Amino acid sequence: GLNGAGKTTLLRILAGETDADLGFFEFGYQVSAGYYAQEHDNLDGSSSLLDNIRADVPPNVTLTETELRGLLGMMGLSGEKVFQEAGSLSGGEKTKLALAMLMTGRNNLLLLDEPTNNLDPPSRQAVADALVDWPGAIILVSHDEEFVRELEPTKVLLMPDGDVDYFSDDWLDLVSMS
């Protein structure tokens, strides 16, 4: 959909961040959604990258510091950078941290709102590489044609009409316009 069609609003409703004006939805059995917001609302700017990702690990999951640093490293955040305060990061680095936090183990549905904004080409590729093998489902809003092509979506929801169709490369023109 074009700007203003309700794409971000739909994701915010699915994430429980906004109430729907009309209707309702219900996730299937044991669906756990993780939401990536364009604004990086979920980051604690006064805590380190490592502390931010550690705080996002669910109680029933055990990840070592090495595993947490591996998730950050997968997004290009490594070395002494992991001890830096999140508030001092660039927009692209905040994006990488927020996406790494989604992968700590509790989510089997990712709600991604423009995850490649503020990212340089190598970073976009790193995010695509990390998400292409994601074992769960992804609901994605993106204007990045190449990123969408790499993730190989199966369906498309046309906003604001609500029509659902199987995804094909024919939809990529709308991706770049929206």
Contact map, one row per residue, 1 for C-alpha under 8 A:
1110111000000000000000000000000000000000000000000000000000000000000000000000000000000000000000000000000000000000000000000000000000000000000000000000000000000111000000000000011001
1111100000000000000000000000000000000000000000000000000000000000000000000000000000000000000000000000000000000000000000000000000000000000000000000000000000000010000000000000000011
1111110000000000000000000000000000000000000000000000000000000000000000000000000000000000000000000000000000000000000000000000000000000000000000000000000000000000000000000000000001
0111111000000000000000000000000000000000000000000000000000000000000000000000000000000000000000000000000000000000000000000000000000000000000000000000000000000000000000000000000000
1111111000000000000000000000000000000000000000000000000000000000000000000000000000000000000000000000000000000000000000000000000000000000000000000000000000000011000000000000000000
1011111111000000000000000000000000000000000000000000000000000000000000000000000000000000000000000000000000000000000000000000000000000000000000000000000000000011000000000000000000
1001111111100000000000000000000000000000000000000000000000000000000000000000000000000000000000000000000000000000000000000000000000000000000010000000000000000010000000000000000000
0000011111110000000000000000000000000000000000000000000000000000000000000000000000000000000000000000000000000000100000000000000000000000000010000000000000000000000000000000000000
0000011111111000010000000000000000000000000000000000000000000000000000000000000000000000000000000000000000000000000000000000000000000000000000000000000000000000000000000000000000
0000011111111100000000000000000000000000000000000000000000000000000000000000000000000000000000000000000000000000000000000000000000000000000000000000000000000000000000000000000000
0000001111111110000000000000000000100000000000000000000000000000000000000000000000000000000000000000000000000011100000000000000000000000000000000000000000000000000000000000000000
0000000111111111110000000000000000000000000000000000000000000000000000000000000000000000000000000000000000000000000000000000000000000000000000000000000000000000000000000000000000
0000000011111111111100000000000000000000000000000000000000000000000000000000000000000000000000000000000000000000000000000000000000000000000000000000000000000000000000000000000000
0000000001111111100000001000000000000000000000000000000000000000000000000000000000000000000000000000000000000010000000000000000000000000000000000000000000000000000000000000000000
0000000000111111110000000000000011100000000000000000000000000000000000000000000000000000000000000000000000000010000000000000000000000000000000000000000000000000000000000000000000
0000000000011111111000000000000000000000000000000000000000000000000000000000000000000000000000000000000000000000000000000000000000000000000000000000000000000000000000000000000000
0000000000011111111000000000000000000000000000000000000000000000000000000000000000000000000000000000000000000000000000000000000000000000000000000000000000000000000000000000000000
0000000010011011111100000000000000000000000000000000000000000000000000000000000000000000000000000000000000000000000000000000000000000000000000000000000000000000000000000000000000
0000000000001001111110000000000000000000000000000000000000000000000000000000000000000000000000000000000000000000000000000000000000000000000000000000000000000000000000000000000000
0000000000001000011111110000000000000000000000000000000000000000000000000000000000000000000000000000000000000000000000000000000000000000000000000000000000000000000000000000000000
0000000000000000001111100000000000000000000000000000000000000000000000000000000000000000000000000000000000000000000000000000000000000000000000000000000000000000000000000000000000
0000000000000000000111110000000000000000000000000000000000000000000000000000000000000000000000000000000000000000000000000000000000000000000000000000000000000000000000000000000000
0000000000000000000111111000000000000000000000000000000000000000000000000000000000000000000000000000000000000000000000000000000000000000000000000000000000000000000000000000000000
0000000000000000000101111100000000000000000000000000000000000000000000000000000000000000000000000000000000000000000000000000000000000000000000000000000000000000000000000000000000
0000000000000100000000111110000000000000000000000000000000000000000000000000000000000000000000000000000000000000000000000000000000000000000000000000000000000000000000000000000000
0000000000000000000000011111000000000000000000000000000000000000000000000000000000000000000000000000000000000000000000000000000000000000000000000000000000000000000000000000000000
0000000000000000000000001111101000000000000000000000000000000000000000000000000000000000000000000000000000000000000000000000000000000000000000000000000000000000000000000000000000
0000000000000000000000000111111000000000000000000000000000000000000000000000000000000000000000000000000000000000000000000000000000000000000000000000000000000000000000000000000000
0000000000000000000000000011111000000000000000000000000000000000000000000000000000000000000000000000000000000000000000000000000000000000000000000000000000000000000000000000000000
0000000000000000000000000001111100000000000000000000000000000000000000000000000000000000000000000000000000000000000000000000000000000000000000000000000000000000000000000000000000
0000000000000000000000000011111110000000000000000000000000000000000000000000000000000000000000000000000000111000000000000000000000000000000000000000000000000000000000000000000000
0000000000000000000000000000011111000000000000000000000000000000000000000000000000000000000000000000000001111000000000000000000000000000000000000000000000000000000000000000000000
0000000000000010000000000000001111100000000000000000000000000000000000000000000000000000000000000000000000111110000000000000000000000000000000000000000000000000000000000000000000
0000000000000010000000000000000111110000000000000000000000000000000000000000000000000000000000000000010000111110000000000000000000000000000000000000000000000000000000000000000000
0000000000100010000000000000000011111000000000000000000000000000000000000000000000000000000000000000010000000111100000000000000000000000000000000000000000000000000000000000000000
0000000000000000000000000000000001111101000000000000000000000000000000000000000000000000000000000110010000000111101000000000000000000000000000000000000000000000000000000000000000
0000000000000000000000000000000000111111110000000000000000000000000000000000000000000000000000000000000000000001110000000000000000000000000000000000000000000000000000000000000000
0000000000000000000000000000000000011111000000000000000000000000000000000000000000000000000000100000000000000000111010000000000000000000000000000000000000000000000000000000000000
0000000000000000000000000000000000001111100000000000000000000000000000000000000000000000000000000000000000000000000000000000000000000000000000000000000000000000000000000000000000
0000000000000000000000000000000000011111111000000000000000000000000000000000000000000000000001100100000000000000000000000000000000000000000000000000000000000000000000000000000000
0000000000000000000000000000000000001011111000000000000000000000000000000000000000000000000000000000000000000000000000000000000000000000000000000000000000000000000000000000000000
0000000000000000000000000000000000001001111100000000000000000000000000000000000000000000000000000100000000000000000000000000000000000000000000000000000000000000000000000000000000
0000000000000000000000000000000000000001111110000001000000000000000000000000000000000100000001000100000000000000000000000000000000000000000000000000000000000000000000000000000000
0000000000000000000000000000000000000000011111100001000000000000000000000000000000000110000000000000000000000000000000000000000000000000000000000000000000000000000000000000000000
0000000000000000000000000000000000000000001111110000000000000000000000000000000000001111000000000000000000000000000000000000000000000000000000000000000000000000000000000000000000
0000000000000000000000000000000000000000000111110000000000000000000000000000000000001110000000000000000000000000000000000000000000000000000000000000000000000000000000000000000000
0000000000000000000000000000000000000000000111111011000000000000000000000000000000011110000000000000000000000000000000000000000000000000000000000000000000000000000000000000000000
0000000000000000000000000000000000000000000011111111000000000000000000000000000001111100000000000000000000000000000000000000000000000000000000000000000000000000000000000000000000
0000000000000000000000000000000000000000000000111111100000000000000000000000000011111100000000001000000000000000000000000000000000000000000000000000000000000000000000000000000000
0000000000000000000000000000000000000000000000011111110000000000000110000000000001100000000000000000000000000000000000000000000000000000000000000000000000000000000000000000000000
0000000000000000000000000000000000000000000000111111111000000000000000000000000000000000000000000000000000000000000000000000000000000000000000000000000000000000000000000000000000
0000000000000000000000000000000000000000001100111111111100000000000000000000000000000100000000000000100000000000000000000000000000000000000000000000000000000000000000000000000000
0000000000000000000000000000000000000000000000001111111110000000000100000000000000000000000000001001100100000000000000000000000000000000000000000000000000000000000000000000000000
0000000000000000000000000000000000000000000000000111111110000000000100000000000000000000000000000000000000000000000000000000000000000000000000000000000000000000000000000000000000
0000000000000000000000000000000000000000000000000011111110000000000000000000000000000000000000000000000000000000000000000000000000000000000000000000000000000000000000000000000000
0000000000000000000000000000000000000000000000000001111111000000000000000000000000000000000000000000110100000000000000000000000000000000000000000000000000000000000000000000000000
0000000000000000000000000000000000000000000000000000111111101110000000000000000000000000000000000000100111000000000000000000000000000000000000000000000000000000000000000000000000
0000000000000000000000000000000000000000000000000000000111111000000000000000000000000000000000000000000111000000000000000000000000000000000000000000000000000000000000000000000000
0000000000000000000000000000000000000000000000000000000011111100000000000000000000000000000000000000000000000000000000000000000000000000000000000000000000000000000000000000000000
0000000000000000000000000000000000000000000000000000000001111100000000000000000000000000000000000000000000000000000000000000000000000000000000000000000000000000000000000000000000
0000000000000000000000000000000000000000000000000000000011111110000000000000000000000000000000000000000011000000000000000000000000000000000000000000000000000000000000000000000000
0000000000000000000000000000000000000000000000000000000010111111000000000000000000000000000000000000000000000000000000000000000000000000000000000000000000000000000000000000000000
0000000000000000000000000000000000000000000000000000000010001111111100000000000000000000000000000000000100000000000000000000000000000000000000000000000000000000000000000000000000
0000000000000000000000000000000000000000000000000000000000000111111100000000000000000000000000000000000000000000000000000000000000000000000000000000000000000000000000000000000000
0000000000000000000000000000000000000000000000000000000000000011111110000000000000000000000000000000000000000000000000000000000000000000000000000000000000000000000000000000000000
0000000000000000000000000000000000000000000000000000000000000011111111000000000000000000000000000000000000000000000000000000000000000000000000000000000000000000000000000000000000
0000000000000000000000000000000000000000000000000000000000000011111111100000000000000000000000000000000000000000000000000000000000000000000000000000000000000000000000000000000000
0000000000000000000000000000000000000000000000000100110000000011111111110000000000000000000000000000000100000000000000000000000000000000000000000000000000000000000000000000000000
0000000000000000000000000000000000000000000000000100000000000000111111111000010001000000000000000000000000000000000000000000000000000000000000000000000000000000000000000000000000
0000000000000000000000000000000000000000000000000000000000000000011111111100000000000000000000000000000000000000000000000000000000000000000000000000000000000000000000000000000000
0000000000000000000000000000000000000000000000000000000000000000001111111110000000000000000000000001001100000000000000000000000000000000000000000000000000000000000000000000000000
0000000000000000000000000000000000000000000000000000000000000000000111111111110001000000000000011001000000000000000000000000000000000000000000000000000000000000000000000000000000
0000000000000000000000000000000000000000000000000000000000000000000011111111110000000000000000000000000000000000000000000000000000000000000000000000000000000000000000000000000000
0000000000000000000000000000000000000000000000000000000000000000000001111111100000000000000000000001000000000000000000000000010001000000000000000000000000000000000000000000000000
0000000000000000000000000000000000000000000000000000000000000000000000111111100000000000000000011001000000000000000000000010011001000000000000000000000000000000000000000000000000
0000000000000000000000000000000000000000000000000000000000000000000000011111110000000000000000010000000000000000000000000010010000000000000000000000000000000000000000000000000000
0000000000000000000000000000000000000000000000000000000000000000000000011111111011000000000010011000000000000000000000000000000000000000000000000000000000000000000000000000000000
0000000000000000000000000000000000000000000000000000000000000000000010011001111111000000000000000000000000000000000000000000000000000000000000000000000000000000000000000000000000
0000000000000000000000000000000000000000000000000000000000000000000000000000111111000000000000000000000000000000000000000000000000000000000000000000000000000000000000000000000000
0000000000000000000000000000000000000000000000000000000000000000000000000000011111110000000000000000000000000000000000000000000000000000000000000000000000000000000000000000000000
0000000000000000000000000000000000000000000000001000000000000000000000000000111111110000000000000000000000000000000000000000000000000000000000000000000000000000000000000000000000
0000000000000000000000000000000000000000000000011100000000000000000010010000111111110000000000000000000000000000000000000000000000000000000000000000000000000000000000000000000000
0000000000000000000000000000000000000000000000011100000000000000000000000000000111111000000000000000000000000000000000000000000000000000000000000000000000000000000000000000000000
0000000000000000000000000000000000000000000000111000000000000000000000000000000111111101000000000000000000000000000000000000000000000000000000000000000000000000000000000000000000
0000000000000000000000000000000000000000000011111000000000000000000000000000000000111111100000000000000000000000000000000000000000000000000000000000000000000000000000000000000000
0000000000000000000000000000000000000000001111111001000000000000000000000000000000011111100001000000000000000000000000000000000000000000000000000000000000000000000000000000000000
0000000000000000000000000000000000000000000111100000000000000000000000000000000000001111100000000000000000000000000000000000000000000000000000000000000000000000000000000000000000
0000000000000000000000000000000000000000000010000000000000000000000000000000000000011111110000000000000000000000000000000000000000000000000000000000000000000000000000000000000000
0000000000000000000000000000000000000000000000000000000000000000000000000000000000001111111111000000000000000000000000000000000000000000000000000000000000000000000000000000000000
0000000000000000000000000000000000000000000000000000000000000000000000000000000000000001111111000000000000000000000000000000000000000000000000000000000000000000000000000000000000
0000000000000000000000000000000000000000000000000000000000000000000000000000000000000000111111100000000000000000000001100000000000000000000000000000000000000000000000000000000000
0000000000000000000000000000000000000000000000000000000000000000000000000000000000000000111111110000000000000000000011110000000000000000000000000000000000000000000000000000000000
0000000000000000000000000000000000000000000000000000000000000000000000000000100000000000111111111000000000000000000000100000000000000000000000000000000000000000000000000000000000
0000000000000000000000000000000000000001001000000000000000000000000000000000000000000100111111111100000000000000000000000000000000000000000000000000000000000000000000000000000000
0000000000000000000000000000000000000101000000000000000000000000000000000000000000000000001111111110000000000000001111100000000000000000000000000000000000000000000000000000000000
0000000000000000000000000000000000000000000000000000000000000000000000010011100000000000000111111111000000000000000000000000001000000000000000000000000000000000000000000000000000
0000000000000000000000000000000000000000000000001000100000000000000000010010100000000000000011111111100000000000000000000000000000000000000000000000000000000000000000000000000000
0000000000000000000000000000000000010001011000000000000000000000000000000000000000000000000001111111110000000000000000000000000000000000000000000000000000000000000000000000000000
0000000000000000000000000000000000010000000000000000000000000000000000000000000000000000000000111111111000000000001000000000000000000000000000000000000000000000000000000000000000
0000000000000000000000000000000000000000000000000000100000000000000000110110000000000000000000011111111100000000000000000000000000000000000000000000000000000000000000000000000000
0000000000000000000000000000000000000000000000000001100110000000000000000000000000000000000000001111111100000000000000000000000000000000000000000000000000000000000000000000000000
0000000000000000000000000000000001110000000000000000000100000000000000000000000000000000000000000111111110100100000000000000000000000000000000000000000000000000000000000000000000
0000000000000000000000000000000000000000000000000000000000000000000000100000000000000000000000000011111111100000000000000000000000000000000000000000000000000000000000000000000000
0000000000000000000000000000000000000000000000000000100111000010000100100000000000000000000000000001111111100000000000000000000000000000000000000000000000000000000000000000000000
0000000000000000000000000000000000000000000000000000000011001000000000000000000000000000000000000000011111100000000000000000000000000000000000000000000000000000000000000000000000
0000000000000000000000000000000100000000000000000000000011001000000000000000000000000000000000000000001111110000000000000000000000000000000000000000000000000000000000000000000000
0000000000000000000000000000001111000000000000000000000000000000000000000000000000000000000000000000011111111100000000000000000000000001000000000000000000000000000000000000000000
0000000000000000000000000000001111000000000000000000000000000000000000000000000000000000000000000000000001111100000000000000000000000011100000000000000000000000000000000000000000
0000000000000000000000000000001111000000000000000000000000000000000000000000000000000000000000000000000000111110000000000000000000000001111000000000000000000000000000000000000000
0000000000000000000000000000000011110000000000000000000000000000000000000000000000000000000000000000010000111111000000000000000000000001111100000000000000000000000000000000000000
0000000000100110000000000000000011110000000000000000000000000000000000000000000000000000000000000000000000001111100000000000000000000000011100000000000000000000000000000000000000
0000000000100000000000000000000000111000000000000000000000000000000000000000000000000000000000000000000000000111111000000000000000000000011110000000000000000000000000000000000000
0000000100100000000000000000000000111100000000000000000000000000000000000000000000000000000000000000000000000011111000000000000000000000000111000000000000000000000000000000000000
0000000000000000000000000000000000001100000000000000000000000000000000000000000000000000000000000000000000000001111110000000000000000000000111100000000000000000000000000000000000
0000000000000000000000000000000000010100000000000000000000000000000000000000000000000000000000100010000000000001111110000000000000000000000001000000000000000000000000000000000000
0000000000000000000000000000000000000000000000000000000000000000000000000000000000000000000000100000000000000000011111100001001000000000000001010010000000000000000000000000000000
0000000000000000000000000000000000000100000000000000000000000000000000000000000000000000000100100000000000000000011111100000000000000000000000000000000000000000000000000000000000
0000000000000000000000000000000000000000000000000000000000000000000000000000000000000000001100100000000000000000000111110000000000000000000000000000000000000000000000000000000000
0000000000000000000000000000000000000000000000000000000000000000000000000000000000000000001110100000000000000000000111111111000000000000000000000000000000000000000000000000000000
0000000000000000000000000000000000000000000000000000000000000000000000000000000000000000000100000000000000000000000001111111000000000000000000000000000000000000000000000000000000
0000000000000000000000000000000000000000000000000000000000000000000000000000000000000000000000000000000000000000000000111111100000000000000000000000000000000000000000000000000000
0000000000000000000000000000000000000000000000000000000000000000000000000000000000000000000000000000000000000000000000111111110000000000000000000000000000000000000000000000000000
0000000000000000000000000000000000000000000000000000000000000000000000000011000000000000000000000000000000000000000000111111111000000000000000000000000000000000000000000000000000
0000000000000000000000000000000000000000000000000000000000000000000000000000000000000000000000000000000000000000000100111111111100000000000000000010000000000000000000000000000000
0000000000000000000000000000000000000000000000000000000000000000000000000000000000000000000000000000000000000000000000001111111110000000000000000010000000000000000000000000000000
0000000000000000000000000000000000000000000000000000000000000000000000000111000000000000000000000000000000000000000000000111111111000000000000000000000000000000000000000000000000
0000000000000000000000000000000000000000000000000000000000000000000000000010000000000000000000010000000000000000000100000011111111100000000000000000000000000000000000000000000000
0000000000000000000000000000000000000000000000000000000000000000000000000000000000000000000000000000000000000000000000000001111111110000000000000010011000000000000000000000000000
0000000000000000000000000000000000000000000000000000000000000000000000000000000000000000000000000000000000000000000000000000111111111000000000000000000000000000000000000000000000
0000000000000000000000000000000000000000000000000000000000000000000000000110000000000000000000000000000000000000000000000000011111111100000000000000000000000000000000000000000000
0000000000000000000000000000000000000000000000000000000000000000000000000000000000000000000000000000000000000000000000000000001111111100000000000000001000000000000000000000000000
0000000000000000000000000000000000000000000000000000000000000000000000000000000000000000000000000000000000000000000000000000000111111100000000000000011000000000000000000000000000
0000000000000000000000000000000000000000000000000000000000000000000000000000000000000000000000000000000000000000000000000000000011111110000000000000000000000000000000000000000000
0000000000000000000000000000000000000000000000000000000000000000000000000000000000000000000000000000000000000000000000000000000001111111100000000000000000000000000000000000000000
0000000000000000000000000000000000000000000000000000000000000000000000000000000000000000000000000000000000010000000000000000000000001111100000000000000000000000000000000000000000
0000000000000000000000000000000000000000000000000000000000000000000000000000000000000000000000000000000000111100000000000000000000000111110000000000000000000000000000000000000000
0000000000000000000000000000000000000000000000000000000000000000000000000000000000000000000000000000000000011100000000000000000000000111111000000000000000000000000000000000000000
0000000000000000000000000000000000000000000000000000000000000000000000000000000000000000000000000000000000001111000000000000000000000001111100000000000000000000000000000000000000
0000000000000000000000000000000000000000000000000000000000000000000000000000000000000000000000000000000000001111000000000000000000000000111110000000000000000000000000000000000000
0000000000000000000000000000000000000000000000000000000000000000000000000000000000000000000000000000000000000111110000000000000000000000011111000000000000000000000000000000000000
0000001100000000000000000000000000000000000000000000000000000000000000000000000000000000000000000000000000000001110000000000000000000000001111100000000000000000000000000000000000
0000000000000000000000000000000000000000000000000000000000000000000000000000000000000000000000000000000000000000111100000000000000000000000111111001000000000000000000000000001000
0000000000000000000000000000000000000000000000000000000000000000000000000000000000000000000000000000000000000000010000000000000000000000000011111000000000000000000000000000001111
0000000000000000000000000000000000000000000000000000000000000000000000000000000000000000000000000000000000000000000100000000000000000000000001111111000000000000000000000000001100
0000000000000000000000000000000000000000000000000000000000000000000000000000000000000000000000000000000000000000000000000000000000000000000001111111100000000000000000000001101100
0000000000000000000000000000000000000000000000000000000000000000000000000000000000000000000000000000000000000000000000000000000000000000000000011111110000000000000000000000000000
0000000000000000000000000000000000000000000000000000000000000000000000000000000000000000000000000000000000000000000100000001100100000000000000011111111000000000000000000000000000
0000000000000000000000000000000000000000000000000000000000000000000000000000000000000000000000000000000000000000000000000000000000000000000001011111111110000000000000000001000000
0000000000000000000000000000000000000000000000000000000000000000000000000000000000000000000000000000000000000000000000000000000000000000000000001111111110000000000000001001000000
0000000000000000000000000000000000000000000000000000000000000000000000000000000000000000000000000000000000000000000000000000000100010000000000000111111100000000000000000000000000
0000000000000000000000000000000000000000000000000000000000000000000000000000000000000000000000000000000000000000000000000000000100110000000000000011111110000000000000000000000000
0000000000000000000000000000000000000000000000000000000000000000000000000000000000000000000000000000000000000000000000000000000000000000000000000001111111000000000000000000000000
0000000000000000000000000000000000000000000000000000000000000000000000000000000000000000000000000000000000000000000000000000000000000000000000000001101111110000000000100000000000
0000000000000000000000000000000000000000000000000000000000000000000000000000000000000000000000000000000000000000000000000000000000000000000000000000000111110000000001110000000000
0000000000000000000000000000000000000000000000000000000000000000000000000000000000000000000000000000000000000000000000000000000000000000000000000000000011111000000111100000000000
0000000000000000000000000000000000000000000000000000000000000000000000000000000000000000000000000000000000000000000000000000000000000000000000000000000011111100000111100000000000
0000000000000000000000000000000000000000000000000000000000000000000000000000000000000000000000000000000000000000000000000000000000000000000000000000000000111110011110000000000000
1000000000000000000000000000000000000000000000000000000000000000000000000000000000000000000000000000000000000000000000000000000000000000000000000000000000011111111100000000000000
1100111000000000000000000000000000000000000000000000000000000000000000000000000000000000000000000000000000000000000000000000000000000000000000000000000000001111111000000000000000
1000110000000000000000000000000000000000000000000000000000000000000000000000000000000000000000000000000000000000000000000000000000000000000000000000000000000111110000000000000000
0000000000000000000000000000000000000000000000000000000000000000000000000000000000000000000000000000000000000000000000000000000000000000000000000000000000000111111000000000000000
0000000000000000000000000000000000000000000000000000000000000000000000000000000000000000000000000000000000000000000000000000000000000000000000000000000000001111111100000000000000
0000000000000000000000000000000000000000000000000000000000000000000000000000000000000000000000000000000000000000000000000000000000000000000000000000000000001110111110000000000000
0000000000000000000000000000000000000000000000000000000000000000000000000000000000000000000000000000000000000000000000000000000000000000000000000000000000111100011111000000000000
0000000000000000000000000000000000000000000000000000000000000000000000000000000000000000000000000000000000000000000000000000000000000000000000000000000000111000001111100000000000
0000000000000000000000000000000000000000000000000000000000000000000000000000000000000000000000000000000000000000000000000000000000000000000000000000000001110000000111110000000000
0000000000000000000000000000000000000000000000000000000000000000000000000000000000000000000000000000000000000000000000000000000000000000000000000000000011110000000011111110000000
0000000000000000000000000000000000000000000000000000000000000000000000000000000000000000000000000000000000000000000000000000000000000000000000000000000001000000000001111111000000
0000000000000000000000000000000000000000000000000000000000000000000000000000000000000000000000000000000000000000000000000000000000000000000000000000100000000000000000111111000000
0000000000000000000000000000000000000000000000000000000000000000000000000000000000000000000000000000000000000000000000000000000000000000000000000000000000000000000000111111100000
0000000000000000000000000000000000000000000000000000000000000000000000000000000000000000000000000000000000000000000000000000000000000000000000000000000000000000000000111111111000
0000000000000000000000000000000000000000000000000000000000000000000000000000000000000000000000000000000000000000000000000000000000000000000000001001100000000000000000011111111100
0000000000000000000000000000000000000000000000000000000000000000000000000000000000000000000000000000000000000000000000000000000000000000000000001000000000000000000000000111111110
1000000000000000000000000000000000000000000000000000000000000000000000000000000000000000000000000000000000000000000000000000000000000000000000000000000000000000000000000011111111
1000000000000000000000000000000000000000000000000000000000000000000000000000000000000000000000000000000000000000000000000000000000000000000001111000000000000000000000000011111111
0000000000000000000000000000000000000000000000000000000000000000000000000000000000000000000000000000000000000000000000000000000000000000000000111000000000000000000000000001111111
0100000000000000000000000000000000000000000000000000000000000000000000000000000000000000000000000000000000000000000000000000000000000000000000100000000000000000000000000000111111
1110000000000000000000000000000000000000000000000000000000000000000000000000000000000000000000000000000000000000000000000000000000000000000000100000000000000000000000000000011111
